[in-house]
Amino acid sequence: MDVERVHLGRPFIELGLIVQQDRVLAILREVFVRLSRENPSFAPFPSAFDANTTLDALGVSEANIAELSRQLRHRLGGIGLNVEMMYRMQKAFQGTSAGGGAYNTIGDMTRHIQASLGHGIPNPLVVYVDDEEENLFVFRRRFSKRLNLRTYSNPQEALAFILDNQDVVLVLTDEAMPGMSGNQLCDEVHKTKPFLKFMLITGNPSGDENLMHRSLRHGRFYDFINKPLDFEKKGEEYFDSMNKVLGGDFF
């Protein structure tokens, strides 16, 4: 594909949605395993855990839903999901949330989390990581008046800043950097902030099918941008893609 910006297309988008759903399910599994071990008010963890597992089977009740909500908030890097409110509402409305869709199973909770995720940050931060200082300079000149922006040439320094700052909602990163690749940076961040969005800037994503498929399979990147960056012709496209995330397009 002889284009500057790689558009992923429907198969890639569908794959990304499946990966995100699987990631939410995996996080719910992790949280319920911990609660079943540490909090006797929850039921023992079942041998089968999937979208059809009921909240009742997991021992979720009005007495412990606040603890489940707190654990999910912690695991998702501080993102509030109104899980407790949704659960209490479905009890009040006899199995539905505010008379709407059901909220009785892990599948219901997964769909709610996917639909509810959004950064909700008044002044969201964008971080751009690239070991080429010229790229950082041009990026700052082009976007610093339109974005709340931080740039780093050292991925380790960028990692420390991202993990320490709750206002970061988007990271643009080069792939080939000394000490840490863009994929590695993304993996490190996602250990504690699993839904933080990344965009990969790399020399030839369209010519490296393995890189694209590997990255998409692990749900790493929201989009790919090809080098060399062309701010004169493609600057507004770059900005529009970033702006979707800043506007709350969390998935």
N, C-alpha and C positions, 0 to 999 in steps of 0.2 A: 504494500500500500504506500504509494508515494504521496503522503500527506504529512503535514507538520504535527497535527494533533490526531491521535488515534481514537476513533469512535468505536466503542466496544461492540455495538450491535446487540440485537435481541438475545441470541444464545448466551452471550457473556453476561448481559443484565440479569437474565433468568438464573444463571449459575450464581451470580452474586447474591440474589435474593435467597436462594436455597442455602448458600453458605451462611448468610446472616441469620436465617431461621435456625440452622443447626448450631450456630454459636450461642444464640439465646437459650436454646434447649440445653446445651452443655453447661452453661452458667447456672441455669435452674437446677440441673442435676447436682452440680458441685455444692450449691447452697443447701439443698435438701439433704445431701449426704452429711454435711457438717452439722446441720441442725438435728438430724436423727441421732447423731452421736453425742452431741453436747447438750441438747435440750430434751428432757424426758416428756415434754408435752407433745412433741412430734412423734409420729409412728416410726417404727423401724423402717429403714429404706427398703423398698420392695425389690424383688429380683428382676422385675421388668419395669422400666421407666421410660415412657414415651408420651406422645401427645394425648393419648387416651387415658392416661393415669389421672384419677380424680384427686382433687384437693382433699376430699374427705379421707381417701385411702392413705394420704400422707400425714394425716393428723392435723391438718390446718383447721383452726377454729378462731372464733372471735377473741379468744383469750390469748392466742399467740400470733395472730396475723401482723401485729405491730412489729414483732421481732423478725418475722420473715421479711417485711418491708424494709426494716433497718439493714438486714444482712444484704439484701439485693442492692440497696442504695450504696452500701460500702463497696460491694463487688463491682459495681458499674461506675466507679470513680466519682461518686457523689451525685449522680443523676437521679432525680426524683421521678417516680413513675406512678404515684397514686395507687399502688397495689392495695394498700389497706382500704382506701376509700372504695375502690372497685369491689373488693370482697364484701365489705359491709353493705354496700348497695345491693349486691346480688342476693344477700341474705334478706334484706328488707323487701326486695321485689320477688322473692321466692324463686331464686335460681337464675335471674337475669340482672344485668346492671342497668338500673334506671329504666326497667321495662324493655331494654334493648337486647343485645346479644347475650348468649349464655356466658357464665364465668364460673365454670365448675371443674374444668380439667386443666392439665398442664398445657394442652393445645390452646385453650382459651387465653391463658395467661401469657403464652408466647406471642400470640397475635396481638394482645393488648400492649405488650412491651414494645413490639416492633412498630405499632401504630403510634405509640406515645413518645418514643425517644426523640428528643430535641434538646439542643444545648441550653436554651433559655438564658443566655448570657448577654447582658446589655451591651458590652463592648468587647466582642469576641476577638481573640488574637489569632493571627496567621503567622506561622513560623516557616521560613524558607531556609533549607540547608543545602549548601553547595560549596565544594572546596575550591571552586573557581571564583576568585574575588571579583572579576569583571562581571560575571553574571549577577552576583549579589548587588553590585553597584548599580547596574542597569535596572534591576528589579526594584530596588529602593527608589530610584529616580522616577520610575514609571508609576509605582503603586503606593508609595509611603503616605501620600496625601489622601488616598482613598481607602486605605486599610490600616488597621491597628497591627503593625508589622514588626517582627523581629527576624533578623537574619543571622546565620551562623555559618562559618566555614569549617568548624570542627564539630563533627556529629556527636562526639561525647559531651561537649558543652551543650549542644542543642538538646540531647537526651535529658540531661540534668534539669534544664529549664522547663522542658515540656512536662516532666514528671512532677515538678514542683509548682506548676502554675495551672490552676483550675480554669482559667479563661481561654486556654488554647483549644480551638475547635477544629483547626485544619493545619496539617503539616505538608508542605511541598518539599520533596527531597530528591536530590540527585541519587543515582544508583551507585556509580563507581566513585568511591571516596576512600582515602587512606584510613585504615583502622576499622571502618564499619561501613557496610553497604547500606543503601536505602532500604532494602528488604530486611536487613538485620536491625536497623533503627526502628522500623515499623514493628517488628516482632517484639523488641524490648519494650516499647511503649504499650503494646497491646496486652502485655502481661498484667498490667494494672489499670489500663484505660482501653478496654477491648473495643469500644465503638468510636474512638477518635479517628477522624477521617484523614487519609493520606492520599496525596497525588504524587505519582512517580515521574520525575523528569529524567529522561535517559537518552542516550545517543541514538538508539535504534530499536525501540520496542516493537515496531512492526516487522523487523527482520529477525527478532528473537522470539519465536513462538513459544519456546520453552519458558522464557522469562515471563511472558504474559500469562500462559496457562498456569504456571507454578504460583504466580502471585495471585491470580484470580481464584485458584483452587483453595488457597488459604484465606481468602477474603481480605487481602491486605489493602488493596488500593481502590479508591473511588474513581480514579481516572488516570490516564497516561498522557504526558506531554512530551513531544519529541524535540530533541536538540538537533540543530542549533535553534535557540529561542528566537522568534521573530516578533519583537514587540511592536514594530510598525504595522505589520499586516495582521498579526494574530493577537495583539495585546488585549483587545476587547473580548475575544473568545476566552482567553485565559481568565480575565476578570469575571466574566459571566459564570464560568464554571466554579470559581472560588465563591462568588456571591451566592450561589445556590446553597452552599454549605453554611455560609454566614447567615442566610435567611432561615435556617432551621431544617434544611433537607438532610436529616441526620443519617439516613440510610442511602 
